Amino acid sequence: MNSSHQELFRSRFESGEPQVVAATDELPLWSAPFGLALLEMVKLLPGMKVLDLGCGFGFPMLELASRLGPRGEVTGLDPWKPAIERSEAKASLRGITNVRLLQGEAEAMPFEHQSFDLIVSNNGLNNVRDVDQVLNECARVAKPRAQLVMTANLPKTFSLFYEMFEMLLEDRGMKAEIEALHRHIQSKRKTSAEWRELIDKAGFDVRKVREESFTWSFLNGTALFQHWFIHLAFLPPWMSILPKDQAPEFFAFLEGRLNRLALERGGLHLDVPFLCLDALRR
């Protein structure tokens, strides 16, 4: 893989360089399918107060604020300052005045009890440090009968890629790395049943869980590994599963296998199943 350009891009992104942060504003390419399902499930009411957890660069927060109108208010919470600043700039540019943005951790929200009528999280709850604590915080800041709508990708996400990854680990007898791969998948991608249990335990009644799926298609493995968002968000944790000195050669070999598979199948087609869950605070 020729990754020098992507490495530089990620380094500048992680340092919070404004121009590079702005260049990542195509993140809805990944988050839009989740967010569109979320937007269909929320119920907007006059004058409601909304919280978007992990609001990132402003989607779907700014869309919710625009759909709600000036009588309501949408608060975005995110731990990363450059994301908050970018969302603020976009809200200002678009003239969206009913948005409040705060930098903070979801595990310790800076809000009073029973502050919100609606809480949303678009593929964010699966990335927090302590999901139980975050859901308890959601219950604390939610008004009675407040709606919670969340999306998250499911364990079968990119299953074809992970099957090829595990097969190569098996061929090399890398049992510890196989276990690490399984832990990586499980830590980020809970099942629908697991989400139901967690949200019920936190004090919400789950009303509906809708499962959907979309597909990311690439010409081959080379294109996959050079895709800017894959390189930014997915490749580092994939490579961390392996010993540092072995990772480059391993992924070069995996890239070749994926390229051969893509030739056989007319491309590399990776499915992304996800859920959209609707619940009410008890």
Secondary structure, DSSP 8 states (H G I E B T S, - for coil): ---HHHHHHHHHHHTT-HHHHHHTTTTHHHHHHHHHHHHHH----TT-EEEEET-TTTTTHHHHHHHH-TTSEEEEEES-HHHHHHHHHHHHHHT--SEEEEE--GGG----TT-EEEEEEES-GGGSS-HHHHHHHHHHHEEEEEEEEEEEE-TTTTHHHHHHHHHHHHHTT-HHHHHHHHHHHHHH---HHHHHHHHHHHTEEEEEEEEEEEEEEESSHHHHHHSHHIIIIIHHHHHHTS-TTTHHHHHHHHHHHHHHHHHHHTSEEEEEEEEEEEEEE-
